[in-house]
Amino acid sequence: MILDIVQLGNPVLREQCVAVAEINEEISRLAEDMLETMYYAHGVGLAAPQIGRALRMAVIDVSHDPECVTFLKINGEEVDMMENMPLVVINPELTLDGPRSIETEGCLSIRGVRAPVGRPSRVRVKFQQLDGQTVELESDGLLARAFQHEIDHLDGVLFIDRLSPAAKMAIRREMQKFEE
């Protein structure tokens, strides 16, 4: 089922999300709906608060661009990205690594706004999957950026909060529609 994506101004986007206590049928259904919603909206990630649920859960799929990462390790072993998408990420713990890179980001909850955001280039993320298994994933590129963006949502942080003062000035006009 395609869910409504909440937009900037909805207080759930600023909430500190709570851990998923139990991975059950309801959470599995929510993950399926979140994936369907993300694909429908042409996104690469979607966090639970973006559909009005303050849970530490997100979905990510960067398979549209097979060259968007230089490596992907799961539990220390190199794996094929295409065989591991989409990802359902439950109760993630993020460790950042590598030099910062600046890339343009957008957000399904801030439609029509895109801006350059500096983020570390690599991540290590420990999270649960729908089957209850805990995995540790390491990657770079778009997947690392997507993890950071979606986990920020789980902490009530939006990509616009990470912009430089100059970038904030550059998007001031686009942001006015959210203030009205």
Backbone as CSV, one residue per row, in Angstrom:
resi,resn,N_x,N_y,N_z,CA_x,CA_y,CA_z,C_x,C_y,C_z
1,MET,0.838,-1.166,0.000,0.000,0.000,0.000,0.893,1.243,0.000
2,ILE,0.568,2.181,-0.853,1.320,3.433,-0.903,0.820,4.327,0.231
3,LEU,1.781,4.777,1.037,1.475,5.605,2.202,1.719,7.077,1.884
4,ASP,1.093,7.949,2.656,1.341,9.384,2.511,2.700,9.729,3.113
5,ILE,3.467,10.537,2.410,4.752,11.009,2.912,4.531,12.374,3.537
6,VAL,4.854,12.485,4.828,4.663,13.758,5.517,5.701,14.769,5.034
7,GLN,5.327,16.030,5.090,6.197,17.092,4.603,6.723,17.949,5.747
8,LEU,7.780,18.690,5.454,8.401,19.585,6.417,7.323,20.412,7.108
9,GLY,7.432,20.498,8.415,6.429,21.182,9.220,5.675,20.199,10.101
10,ASN,5.613,18.931,9.676,4.977,17.909,10.495,5.929,17.590,11.653
11,PRO,5.452,17.687,12.905,6.345,17.501,14.055,7.022,16.130,14.139
12,VAL,6.454,15.088,13.535,7.077,13.758,13.604,8.463,13.756,12.965
13,LEU,8.714,14.660,12.016,10.015,14.723,11.359,11.116,15.213,12.297
14,ARG,10.740,15.803,13.422,11.725,16.311,14.383,11.811,15.453,15.640
15,GLU,11.114,14.324,15.643,11.115,13.452,16.814,12.333,12.536,16.844
16,GLN,12.759,12.211,18.051,13.750,11.157,18.262,12.960,9.852,18.246
17,CYS,13.196,9.022,17.265,12.394,7.805,17.096,12.747,6.743,18.131
18,VAL,11.760,5.915,18.451,11.945,4.833,19.418,12.333,3.556,18.688
19,ALA,13.058,2.701,19.389,13.487,1.429,18.815,12.286,0.550,18.514
20,VAL,12.420,-0.248,17.481,11.417,-1.266,17.181,11.613,-2.365,18.229
21,ALA,10.592,-2.592,19.036,10.696,-3.544,20.146,10.652,-4.997,19.671
22,GLU,9.821,-5.246,18.661,9.648,-6.616,18.189,9.429,-6.604,16.680
23,ILE,10.151,-7.461,15.996,9.959,-7.590,14.556,8.872,-8.642,14.354
24,ASN,7.712,-8.153,13.955,6.546,-9.024,13.824,5.879,-8.783,12.467
25,GLU,4.698,-9.348,12.296,3.984,-9.217,11.028,3.663,-7.754,10.701
26,GLU,3.314,-6.982,11.717,3.008,-5.559,11.502,4.232,-4.813,10.963
27,ILE,5.405,-5.091,11.522,6.636,-4.441,11.061,6.987,-4.910,9.648
28,SER,6.782,-6.174,9.368,7.037,-6.693,8.013,6.125,-6.023,6.992
29,ARG,4.859,-5.863,7.346,3.906,-5.188,6.454,4.296,-3.727,6.261
30,LEU,4.708,-3.084,7.358,5.140,-1.687,7.274,6.338,-1.562,6.339
31,ALA,7.284,-2.483,6.435,8.458,-2.456,5.551,8.042,-2.586,4.087
32,GLU,7.127,-3.498,3.801,6.637,-3.662,2.427,5.976,-2.378,1.928
33,ASP,5.145,-1.771,2.770,4.466,-0.529,2.391,5.458,0.618,2.200
34,MET,6.475,0.661,3.063,7.489,1.707,2.925,8.264,1.544,1.625
35,LEU,8.614,0.318,1.275,9.309,0.088,0.006,8.434,0.505,-1.170
36,GLU,7.179,0.094,-1.153,6.271,0.455,-2.241,6.136,1.979,-2.348
37,THR,6.039,2.638,-1.211,5.917,4.104,-1.186,7.186,4.760,-1.720
38,MET,8.347,4.266,-1.289,9.629,4.814,-1.744,9.765,4.675,-3.253
39,TYR,9.462,3.498,-3.787,9.560,3.301,-5.235,8.577,4.197,-5.986
40,TYR,7.371,4.308,-5.483,6.352,5.148,-6.119,6.804,6.609,-6.180
41,ALA,7.499,7.054,-5.111,7.960,8.450,-5.033,9.323,8.652,-5.695
42,HIS,9.890,7.589,-6.268,11.190,7.647,-6.944,12.316,8.041,-5.993
43,GLY,12.282,7.513,-4.772,13.332,7.771,-3.803,14.304,6.622,-3.717
44,VAL,15.415,6.862,-3.014,16.389,5.798,-2.750,16.360,5.383,-1.278
45,GLY,15.597,6.111,-0.479,15.468,5.777,0.929,14.206,6.400,1.494
46,LEU,13.705,5.797,2.562,12.523,6.316,3.241,12.598,5.856,4.691
47,ALA,12.469,6.802,5.600,12.508,6.494,7.030,11.091,6.517,7.583
48,ALA,10.863,5.730,8.628,9.522,5.617,9.215,8.897,6.961,9.591
49,PRO,9.649,7.919,10.146,8.982,9.195,10.462,8.432,9.913,9.226
50,GLN,8.973,9.601,8.068,8.475,10.239,6.848,7.080,9.753,6.462
51,ILE,6.648,8.661,7.062,5.284,8.194,6.838,4.488,8.265,8.149
52,GLY,4.989,9.125,9.053,4.256,9.427,10.275,4.464,8.475,11.435
53,ARG,5.461,7.593,11.353,5.729,6.611,12.415,7.080,6.900,13.052
54,ALA,7.125,7.193,14.313,8.371,7.536,15.012,9.097,6.271,15.480
55,LEU,9.448,5.434,14.521,10.148,4.173,14.781,11.532,4.211,14.143
56,ARG,12.508,3.530,14.753,13.865,3.465,14.206,13.920,2.396,13.111
57,MET,13.402,2.790,11.969,13.283,1.867,10.840,13.331,2.667,9.540
58,ALA,14.021,2.109,8.547,14.106,2.758,7.239,14.258,1.687,6.167
59,VAL,14.019,2.090,4.930,14.272,1.236,3.772,15.178,2.001,2.815
60,ILE,16.047,1.258,2.140,17.012,1.858,1.217,17.157,0.936,0.013
61,ASP,17.234,1.545,-1.170,17.525,0.790,-2.386,18.237,1.711,-3.375
62,VAL,19.517,1.442,-3.600,20.302,2.238,-4.553,20.635,1.430,-5.809
63,SER,19.881,0.365,-6.040,20.193,-0.537,-7.158,19.957,0.086,-8.528
64,HIS,19.323,1.242,-8.588,19.130,1.917,-9.873,20.467,2.321,-10.495
65,ASP,21.522,2.403,-9.652,22.846,2.812,-10.109,23.888,1.806,-9.615
66,PRO,24.135,0.738,-10.367,25.064,-0.307,-9.920,26.484,0.190,-9.646
67,GLU,26.843,1.360,-10.156,28.195,1.903,-9.972,28.274,2.926,-8.836
68,CYS,27.232,3.032,-8.016,27.179,4.099,-7.006,27.994,3.810,-5.755
69,VAL,28.546,2.605,-5.625,29.435,2.274,-4.513,30.678,1.598,-5.075
70,THR,31.795,1.727,-4.345,33.004,1.016,-4.774,33.160,-0.291,-4.019
71,PHE,32.472,-0.407,-2.864,32.517,-1.663,-2.132,31.299,-1.789,-1.226
72,LEU,30.960,-3.014,-0.929,29.902,-3.314,0.027,30.308,-4.587,0.766
73,LYS,30.412,-4.459,2.083,30.724,-5.611,2.923,29.576,-5.825,3.890
74,ILE,29.193,-7.064,4.051,28.219,-7.437,5.069,28.881,-8.485,5.942
75,ASN,28.927,-8.181,7.229,29.603,-9.040,8.211,31.036,-9.355,7.777
76,GLY,31.720,-8.343,7.239,33.132,-8.459,6.890,33.434,-9.075,5.540
77,GLU,32.415,-9.525,4.829,32.645,-10.164,3.531,32.130,-9.292,2.393
78,GLU,32.950,-9.176,1.333,32.530,-8.450,0.130,31.311,-9.150,-0.468
79,VAL,30.277,-8.360,-0.772,29.069,-8.909,-1.386,28.672,-8.049,-2.575
80,ASP,27.842,-8.598,-3.416,27.328,-7.880,-4.578,26.154,-6.996,-4.149
81,MET,26.257,-5.703,-4.448,25.210,-4.773,-4.043,23.854,-5.160,-4.635
82,MET,23.845,-5.520,-5.894,22.577,-5.790,-6.572,21.826,-6.963,-5.938
83,GLU,22.571,-7.906,-5.365,21.942,-9.058,-4.729,21.444,-8.755,-3.315
84,ASN,21.773,-7.558,-2.796,21.429,-7.224,-1.415,20.484,-6.032,-1.300
85,MET,19.885,-5.644,-2.402,18.908,-4.558,-2.382,17.521,-5.145,-2.564
86,PRO,16.501,-4.591,-1.997,16.523,-3.439,-1.088,16.924,-3.861,0.325
87,LEU,17.244,-2.863,1.136,17.588,-3.091,2.530,16.456,-2.588,3.424
88,VAL,16.089,-3.395,4.395,15.196,-2.957,5.465,16.090,-2.836,6.686
89,VAL,16.125,-1.643,7.251,17.073,-1.292,8.305,16.296,-1.022,9.585
90,ILE,16.524,-1.847,10.606,15.792,-1.722,11.862,16.789,-1.483,12.998
91,ASN,16.511,-0.470,13.798,17.338,-0.108,14.961,18.820,0.048,14.602
92,PRO,19.141,0.908,13.626,20.535,1.033,13.183,21.421,1.779,14.175
93,GLU,22.697,1.374,14.171,23.759,2.077,14.892,24.805,2.432,13.851
94,LEU,25.116,3.718,13.724,25.951,4.231,12.636,27.322,4.650,13.142
95,THR,28.364,4.256,12.397,29.725,4.731,12.627,30.197,5.349,11.312
96,LEU,30.721,6.573,11.395,31.148,7.301,10.204,32.657,7.169,10.024
97,ASP,33.099,7.253,8.761,34.511,7.081,8.458,34.819,7.781,7.142
98,GLY,36.090,8.009,6.905,36.532,8.520,5.610,36.425,10.028,5.498
99,PRO,37.050,10.559,4.459,36.995,12.008,4.226,35.575,12.435,3.854
100,ARG,35.292,13.698,4.100,33.974,14.231,3.754,33.897,14.466,2.252
101,SER,32.719,14.205,1.709,32.460,14.533,0.308,31.182,15.367,0.272
102,ILE,31.104,16.222,-0.704,29.929,17.077,-0.855,29.170,16.621,-2.091
103,GLU,27.917,16.271,-1.881,27.039,15.845,-2.971,25.679,16.512,-2.780
104,THR,24.937,16.626,-3.854,23.602,17.208,-3.789,22.624,16.174,-3.245
105,GLU,21.801,16.623,-2.301,20.777,15.764,-1.716,19.421,16.424,-1.851
106,GLY,18.416,15.584,-1.819,17.036,16.022,-1.735,16.348,15.134,-0.721
107,CYS,15.060,15.364,-0.517,14.332,14.589,0.481,12.866,14.502,0.064
108,LEU,12.303,13.310,0.201,10.890,13.129,-0.150,9.963,13.928,0.757
109,SER,10.459,14.364,1.916,9.648,15.169,2.836,9.899,16.666,2.683
110,ILE,10.767,17.029,1.743,11.021,18.444,1.446,11.052,18.566,-0.070
111,ARG,9.915,18.313,-0.674,9.796,18.252,-2.138,10.300,19.524,-2.814
112,GLY,11.068,19.310,-3.875,11.502,20.418,-4.713,12.743,21.141,-4.219
113,VAL,13.333,20.698,-3.125,14.523,21.345,-2.587,15.697,20.383,-2.689
114,ARG,16.767,20.856,-3.301,18.002,20.075,-3.405,19.151,21.008,-3.069
115,ALA,20.153,20.465,-2.366,21.284,21.307,-1.967,22.498,20.440,-1.671
116,PRO,23.707,21.040,-1.745,24.929,20.290,-1.453,25.106,20.068,0.052
117,VAL,25.392,18.805,0.402,25.577,18.434,1.803,26.916,17.700,1.943
118,GLY,27.725,18.124,2.909,28.980,17.440,3.203,28.741,16.333,4.216
119,ARG,29.190,15.133,3.871,29.057,13.980,4.774,30.301,13.107,4.648
120,PRO,30.624,12.346,5.702,31.709,11.376,5.578,31.420,10.395,4.440
121,SER,32.472,9.938,3.796,32.302,9.142,2.576,32.051,7.658,2.819
122,ARG,32.291,7.187,4.048,32.111,5.762,4.339,31.304,5.601,5.617
123,VAL,30.611,4.468,5.698,29.852,4.164,6.908,30.033,2.706,7.304
124,ARG,29.818,2.479,8.572,29.639,1.129,9.104,28.332,1.201,9.877
125,VAL,27.410,0.316,9.552,26.090,0.337,10.171,25.761,-1.054,10.686
126,LYS,25.381,-1.103,11.939,24.911,-2.347,12.540,23.402,-2.207,12.682
127,PHE,22.651,-3.202,12.162,21.194,-3.108,12.205,20.573,-4.489,12.139
128,GLN,19.307,-4.530,12.485,18.551,-5.771,12.367,17.831,-5.787,11.026
129,GLN,17.654,-6.990,10.500,16.865,-7.200,9.298,15.503,-7.762,9.699
130,LEU,14.617,-7.885,8.730,13.268,-8.387,9.021,13.268,-9.797,9.613
131,ASP,14.283,-10.602,9.304,14.339,-11.948,9.854,14.908,-11.980,11.273
132,GLY,15.200,-10.785,11.825,15.714,-10.690,13.185,17.222,-10.758,13.276
133,GLN,17.888,-11.121,12.182,19.351,-11.188,12.167,19.943,-9.792,12.319
134,THR,21.024,-9.692,13.083,21.775,-8.449,13.166,22.954,-8.563,12.220
135,VAL,23.129,-7.554,11.373,24.236,-7.533,10.418,25.033,-6.247,10.600
136,GLU,26.284,-6.317,10.153,27.113,-5.117,10.111,27.498,-4.888,8.656
137,LEU,27.130,-3.744,8.153,27.350,-3.395,6.757,28.366,-2.270,6.687
138,GLU,29.267,-2.335,5.707,30.217,-1.258,5.433,30.112,-0.910,3.961
139,SER,30.092,0.399,3.671,30.021,0.809,2.275,30.420,2.273,2.136
140,ASP,30.374,2.722,0.894,30.693,4.115,0.579,29.696,4.605,-0.465
141,GLY,30.001,5.711,-1.090,29.197,6.232,-2.189,27.775,6.577,-1.795
142,LEU,26.872,6.402,-2.743,25.474,6.756,-2.531,24.854,5.954,-1.395
143,LEU,25.260,4.716,-1.232,24.688,3.912,-0.151,25.075,4.484,1.213
144,ALA,26.320,4.901,1.375,26.753,5.522,2.630,25.968,6.802,2.892
145,ARG,25.779,7.585,1.859,25.027,8.845,1.987,23.572,8.556,2.338
146,ALA,22.970,7.561,1.693,21.574,7.221,1.973,21.406,6.766,3.423
147,PHE,22.336,5.939,3.910,22.271,5.525,5.316,22.319,6.736,6.243
148,GLN,23.242,7.641,5.987,23.367,8.819,6.850,22.107,9.664,6.813
149,HIS,21.567,9.873,5.626,20.358,10.685,5.456,19.177,10.050,6.198
150,GLU,18.979,8.748,6.010,17.830,8.081,6.637,17.992,7.963,8.151
151,ILE,19.182,7.673,8.627,19.394,7.593,10.071,19.258,8.968,10.705
152,ASP,19.660,10.023,10.000,19.386,11.385,10.495,17.891,11.552,10.763
153,HIS,17.058,11.082,9.836,15.602,11.176,10.041,15.187,10.522,11.354
154,LEU,15.804,9.403,11.700,15.434,8.682,12.919,15.821,9.462,14.175
155,ASP,16.728,10.435,13.996,17.162,11.284,15.104,16.539,12.679,15.037
156,GLY,15.564,12.871,14.144,14.897,14.163,14.023,15.708,15.220,13.300
157,VAL,16.700,14.794,12.530,17.584,15.708,11.797,17.242,15.617,10.310
158,LEU,17.142,16.765,9.656,16.863,16.824,8.221,18.106,17.284,7.473
159,PHE,18.189,16.958,6.201,19.392,17.315,5.443,19.616,18.823,5.427
160,ILE,18.552,19.604,5.505,18.709,21.066,5.506,19.414,21.554,6.768
161,ASP,19.388,20.758,7.837,20.095,21.112,9.065,21.602,20.984,8.894
162,ARG,22.043,20.251,7.893,23.464,19.988,7.670,24.076,20.910,6.607
163,LEU,23.295,21.864,6.119,23.783,22.747,5.056,24.702,23.838,5.598
164,SER,25.632,24.251,4.757,26.471,25.404,5.083,25.599,26.661,5.040
165,PRO,26.038,27.743,5.685,25.269,28.990,5.608,25.021,29.448,4.163
166,ALA,26.018,29.269,3.298,25.848,29.676,1.894,24.785,28.826,1.205
167,ALA,24.790,27.525,1.473,23.787,26.643,0.865,22.396,26.974,1.394
168,LYS,22.288,27.323,2.668,20.985,27.714,3.227,20.460,28.965,2.543
169,MET,21.346,29.905,2.274,20.933,31.126,1.567,20.470,30.801,0.153
170,ALA,21.138,29.868,-0.497,20.821,29.519,-1.881,19.436,28.884,-2.017
171,ILE,18.959,28.203,-0.983,17.651,27.548,-1.073,16.557,28.322,-0.329
172,ARG,16.878,29.511,0.138,15.930,30.300,0.935,14.577,30.453,0.238
173,ARG,14.593,30.753,-1.031,13.339,30.962,-1.767,12.506,29.673,-1.823
174,GLU,13.158,28.531,-2.117,12.439,27.256,-2.174,11.853,26.883,-0.811
175,MET,12.546,27.261,0.256,12.099,26.903,1.605,10.907,27.737,2.057
176,GLN,10.696,28.886,1.452,9.585,29.758,1.859,8.224,29.069,1.728
177,LYS,8.071,28.196,0.750,6.771,27.515,0.573,6.434,26.636,1.768
178,PHE,7.438,26.164,2.506,7.187,25.329,3.685,6.860,26.175,4.922
179,GLU,7.200,27.438,4.874,6.941,28.328,5.997,5.538,28.919,5.965
180,GLU,4.899,28.826,4.813,3.561,29.405,4.654,2.484,28.517,5.216
